[in-house]
């Protein structure tokens, strides 16, 4: 008699009665504070037979708080992970909450603008936020090495900046200082910008990639750069994706994690450091409890559904947070005993939020990017300030974060004004960016920052 995965019976004739795996529609969503997202759960048994709609028997929670049936309504601005449970089977959906009353947000940028990545029609660096165009319908934003990408509330995807490898996805290699639309699709759900590549998930659960592919970081089985989106495999259960210098990690709706691209330092987490890149997605172990991932230059950090934090890859500056400088080719636990909510990997440092809204940092601190009030590396998570935070983003040598009250703060390297405080002075502790209290989302690129607010 065949054995089965968690939540499924071993009796063949009862297999259709027990849910072993869940998927949700939509796979992600954006609402305004006070709004709601209505979810639908589809069940599969241990033999991967579809059981149909199991929404009524599924319990949904947000940060431990129950939803009303399948209707979830978190109010705090920022990202929220909704967990659905049906017996032993679980699944997650990421919700992004915008400021109440806003159909979308305005986009702002500052810092390095060599390639037009701020999208203001110039290549002039900015040391304070400037509005990018007049559109007020932006839902999410991401920043890479020299380009930035964003999704509007209508599901369209836009890009600007460096396009040397086709990372803008517009079919050309021409840099753009004003956002150009990526194709004509209106079903983009989430997007990530790596160093010179872009990957995005559509609301049908498919994954797409374009840009630099010298290490196979696009996952399409080749090392050919792409100037338009190409589909990554045939999967339709991708939930989120993150890309670093030349490697990519992604999580599916059933909580499996997959990695591909460069693997010189074990950043793929598959137990090897052969230097041989992976050209297609390879499953990370056998675990099916991954919630979110973030890719740094040569390392990866990830949070599981049980709120534990894990890291792997290069560890020359303590960026894995395990108290050592030993590189790891498989995931190791970080900050044991703390309930983690999300993490952001920088170049040689990382930051993470716990479920209480406290912010922690570790790794390289040459420019004060850890926000601890002094320079000097640390090999274990160390708390940043005493406020509560809702979102953090780190890239290269600076960090930006939004508090639970909607204010925006930054710290670290400020050579080209990427901190947005009107100066080019490095900061080793958080400094406020302007006085606005409605910041909804922020993304740190390499020497620049983009952010959204009404």
N, C-alpha and C positions, 0 to 999 in steps of 0.2 A: 504493500500500500504506500503511495507516495507521501512524503512528509510535506509540510506546508509552512509558509511564513507566519509571522505573528498575526493573531486574530483570526486565523482560518482553521477549520477542523480538518482532521486527517481522513475523515470518511468522505469518500468520493461523492456519495449520494447527497451529502449535506453541504457540499462546497458552495452552492449558490445561495445559501442562507447566511453566509458570514462574509463581511467585508474585510478584505486584506489590504486594499489600497484605495485611496481617495484622490480624485482630481476635482478642481473647482472651476466654475465659470462665474465671473471673469477670473483670469489668473492673476490680475493686479487691477488696481483702480485708483482714481483720483476723485476726491469729493471736497466740498468746502466744509468748514467747521459748522456743525449743526445739521449737516446732510447725512445721508445713509448710503450704504452699499448693500445691495441684496445679492446673496450668493446662492449658487446651486451646486450641490454635491453629486458627483457621479461615483458609483462604487464598482470595484472589481474584486473578484475572489482570488484565492491563492493560485489559481491556474490562469489568471488574467482574463477570465470571462467577464464581460460587462454585466453588471447587475442593474443598470439603469439609475434612475433618480433616487438617491437615498437622503435627500435634504432633510426631510422631516425627522429622521432618526439620527441626524448629526448635530452635535452640540458645538456652537461657535463661541469663541472667547477672544477678547483683545486685552493683552497684558494681564490675563487672569480674570478679567471682568466679563461676565456673560453678555452675549448679544441677545436681542429679542428675536428668538427663532433664528432665521438666517439673515436678519437685518442687523448690520453692525454700524455703529455711529460714534466712533471716537471723535473727540472735540479738539484735542491739542494739535496745534499745527506741527507738521512733520510726518515722518514715516511710522507706520504701525503694522505689526505683523498679526494677522488674524489666524488663529489656530482652530481647525475643525477636527473633532474627534468622534469616531464611530466605532465603539468597541475598542480594540487595540490599534485600529488604523487611525492615522492622523495625516493632516495636510495643512498647508499654510497659504495665505494670500497676503501680499504686501499692499497696504493702502497708503496713499499720500493725501494728507489733509491740508487744504489751502485755507487762508484766512476767510472767515465768514463774510458772506456778501460779495466775494470776489469771483467773477466768472472765470478768472485766470489771473495772471500776474504780469507786471512789467518786468523786463529783463535789464540787468545792470552789469557793467563790467569795469575792471580796473587792473592796472599793472602792465606787464609787457604786452605790446601790441604790434610786434615786428611783422607778423603775417596777417594782421587784420582780425585776430582771434577775438577781439572785443566786439566786433560787429558794428562799430559806430561809423563806418565809412572811411576811416583813416587808418594810418599805421603809426599813430602817435601814442606813446605810453601815457598812462593816466595814473595819478597817485590818489585819486578819490573816485567814487562810483560815478559813472556816466550812464544815462539811459541808452539802451540799444534800440533804436527805432522808436516807433510810436505804438506798436502792438501791445495790447493788454491781455492777451489770451495765452500766455505761456504756462505750461503745467509742470514741466521738469527740465533740468539742465544738467549737462556733464561737461567736464573740461579735461583735455589731454595735454600732449606735449606742446603743441602750438596751434591747436584747433579746439573749437567748442561746438557742442551740438545741443539741440533742445527740441522738446515736443510741445506742440500747442494742444489746447483743450479739444480741438477738432480731430486730434489723432494724427496730424501731419508732422513730419520730421524735417528739421532745418539745421544747416551747418555753416560754419564760417572759419576763416583762418588758413593755416598751412594746408596745402593740398598736394605736396610733393609726391605722395604715394597713392593719391586717390582717396584719402581718408574723409573727404567731404561727401563722397558718394554721388557726385553730380555728373559722373561720366567724363570728367576732365582732370587735368593736373594743374589747374589754375587756382592760385590763392584767391580767397574772397574776403573782402572787408565788410561786406554786407551779406546777411544770411541768405543762402540759397536753399530751395526745397530739395529734399532727397526723394526723387521720384514723385509719384502722385498718390501714393497710398495714404489712406486715412485711418489706418489700424495699428499704428505704433503705440506700444504700451510702456516700454522702458528702454533706456539707452545708456551705454557706457562709452567713454573715450579713453583709449589707451594712449601710449606714447605717440604712435603714428597710425593707429588703426581705430576703427569704430565697430561696435557690435550692438545689436538691438533686438528686442523681443517684440513680436506682434501680439495682438490680443487673441490670436488663434493658437498661441503657444509655439509658433515657429521661431527659429533663431536665424539672424542674418548678419553678415560681416562684410567689411570692405576696408581698403587701405593697405598698409604695409603687411607683408606676409612672408618675410625672409626666414622666419623661424616656424612657420606654420601656425601662427597665432590666430589666423582666421578660421582654422578648423575645417577647411574645405577639401583636405587631402592633397594640397599642393603647396608650393612656396611661391606662387605667382601673386603679385600685387593685384588688387581689384579696385577699380574706380567706380563701380556700382555695386549695390548689395548683392551678395550671393548667399544662397541658403546653406546653412550648416546641417548636413545630414537630412533625414526625413522626419525627425522627432517633432511632436506637437505638444510636448509637456514641459517646455522650458519656462521657468518662472522668473529667473533673474540671471544677470551675467555681469562680470567684472573683468577688466583687462588692464594689465600693467605695462611694463616696458616691452616685453615680447612674449608674454604668456597670458592665457585666458582661463578663467574658472567660471563655472555656471552651475546653477541648482535647478532641478526639475520640480514639478509640482508634487512628486512623491518623495521629495527630500533626498534624492541621490545627488552627489556632486560629481562633476566631470571637469577634467583639465586637459589643456593642450598647448602646444607652442614650445618655447625655449625651456630647457631643463638643466642648465649648467650647474645650478646650485640646489637642485632638489625642489624647485618652486612648484613643480607639478604634484608633489606629494605622493608619488607612486613607488617610492622606495629606491629610486635610481637617481644618479647624478651623472649619467653617461655623456651628457653633452649632446646627445642625439635628440633633436626636437620631435615632438609628437604632432603629426599633421592632421589628426582627427581626434575628437573627444575620447578620452579614456576615463573610465569610472574610477573615482577615488575610493579605494577599498570597497567594503561591502556594506558600510553603514547607510542607513536610509533615514537619517535624522538631522540633516543639514538644513539650516534655515536661511543663512545669508553668507556672502563671501565678499572679500575685497582683495585686489591684487596690487602689490607694490612693485618695485623695480625687479627684484629677484626673490621675493618672498610673498607669502599669502597668509591672510588671517581669515577666520571664519567662525560663525556662531552656530551652535546646534539648537535644536528645538527644546532641549532641556536647559537652555541659557548658559551652557558652558562655552568657553572660548578656546580656540585651537589655532596653532600657527606652524608653518613649515617653510623651508628654503634657507636662503643666506642669513647668517646671524653675526656678521662681523662687528656690528655695533649694538648688539643686544636687541635687535628689532623684533625678535620672536617673543621676547618677554618672559622666557622661561628661566631667567637667572643665570644663563650661561652665554658664551660666545660660540657655542657649538652649532654648526649648520645641521639642519634636520631635513631628511628626505621623506619623512612621513609625519603626519600631524602629531604635535605634542600639546598638552593642556597648558593654558595660561591663566594665571590669577584664580587658582582653584579656591572655591568657597564663595566667590562673588557671582551673582546672577547677572549675566551679560545680555545686553539688548542688541548692540550693533558695533561694528568696528570699521576703521578706515586705515588702510596701509599707505604710508608715504614712501619715500625713496629708501631710507634706512631707518625709519621710525614708524610707529603706529600709535593710534589712539582708539579708545573704545568707550562706549557709554554703558553703564550698568542700568538695571531696570528701575532704579530709583532716580535716574537722571544725573548721576555723578559722572564726571569725565576723568579718564585716566590716560596716561601716556607713557611711552618707553622707547628706548633706542637712541639713535643719534640726536644730539642736541647742540650742534655747533653754532647754530644761528638762533637758538632759543625756541625752536619749533615745537618743543614739548610743553611750553607755557608754564614752566615751573618757577619762574622768577630768577633763574640763573642758567648759564650754559653748563654743559657736562652731561655725558651720556648716563642712562640708567638702564639696567637689564631686567627690571620688573615693573609692572604697572604702578604708577605713582599719581595720586590725585591732583587734578588741575583746579585750583581755586575752590570756592565753597558754594557757588551757585548751582542751579540745576539747568541742564542743557537738553535740547531736543534733537540736535543734528550736528554732525561734525564731518569735515572733509579735510584730508591732508594729501599733499602732493609735492614731491621734490623737497623743498626746505621751508615751507610755510604751512600754517594751519588756519582754517576759518571754521567758526561754529556759531550756531544759533541757540540762544537760551530759550527756556520754556516761556519767557515773557515776550519773545519775538525780537529781541535785540541781537545785533550781529557783532561778533568780536573776532579779532585776528591776532596772530603772533608769528614770530620767526623771521626769516630773511625778508628784507624789504628793499632790495637793491633797485628794483624798477617800479616801486609803488604798489606791489601786490597785496599789501596789507590794507590799503584803502583809507589810511588815516591822514592823507594829505602830505605825508613826508616820505623820505626814503631811508628812514632810520630803522634798523632792526629792533625787534621787541622780543624780550624773553618772558613776557607775561602778557595776558590778553589785554588788548586795547579795543575800545568800542569804535565801530565804523559808523560815523554819523549818529543821529539821534532817533532814527525810525524804530518803531516797535512792532513792525508788521512783516519782518523778513520771514519768508516761507521756506526757501531752499537755497543752498549755496554749494558751489563746487570749486575746489582748488585745482588749478592747472599748473604747468611748469612755469612759474614766474608771473602768473596772472590768476584772476578770480572772476567768476561770473555768479550772479545770484538773482533771485526772484523775490519780488514783493508787490503788493497791490499799488 
